[in-house]
């Protein structure tokens, strides 16, 4: 039996209960997912609904809602992602929260009539990564900033996104030091993770020495805030039709956005792979590497480091060795002679 549509969702979407129903489509240990089908003014509509319990669900859904709309607003003509329509507490159970977005019908083939933008994922990301971020006027700023209006979640990790004028400061504090605090504070990785001085010293060395060396103002040229997906591995990309729109598109979903350096996006994309050589050739033709170009590989590796550390925090010590290997290489190359002993 299909569950009733909560009044909070109906009110947010302007729907009537008699013409709306939820169809369960799966979920995870954290959330339940549904297809919401409805009729409004004789128009058939479909939406994707997530529900989850507790304050973490509230933070996650608010972050995803804001992220999807930031991706969409950067250039609506790209049809890159579903739009988010509403989020908030359920009326029937205030400790549960919901998120409503456009529904995605996934398919592997473009339609024969050629409807849609016809743009590749590389072309869409290139446009996204060269569109300056908006100015956060509500925060009292007069120029674009690095950060994001709300916290976001990468997996279950809650990320602070406090607006910062310096990208190197943002990345050092709100990504590397922040995820180290998460690792040191979690119990599920065993007591050794709470006293891992070798890891802590390496992260701090990278944050305090390597990050300013590679990303510091006056050294890294031409960097300005753009919206990046933030968790773009192959599992968060697909091909499908966004509900109520024509055409099959290259789409992304489950974002964890930040207004940051465009190359930050590439760290997790390279970590897990799944984007072929054709993608990389087209993307690099459309988006110039920041200067100094010869340090591009090391910058992307530095950005990849965050995701190794985050996976350590989320899934345990199996990801520690990858993080340490990256830090040893970066410290050896950019951390000064005194760092050569890091093991």
Secondary structure, 3 states (H helix, E strand, C coil): CCCCCCHHHHHHHCCCHHHEEEEEEEECCCEEEEEEEEEECCEEEEEEEEEEECHHHHHHHHHHHHHHHHHHHHCHHHCCECCEEEEEECCCCCCEEEEEEECEEECCCCCCCCCCCCCCHHHHHHHHCCCECCCCHHHCCCCCCEECCCCEEECCEEECCCCECCHHHHHHHHHHHHHHHHHHHCCCCCHHHHHCHHHHHHHHHHHHHHHHHHHCCCCCECCCCEEECCCCCHHHEEEEEECCCCCCEEEECCCCCEEECCCHHHHHHHHHCCCCHHHHHHHHHHCCCCECHHHHHHHHHHHHHHHHHHHHHHHCHHHHHHHHHHHHHHHHHHCCHHHCCCC
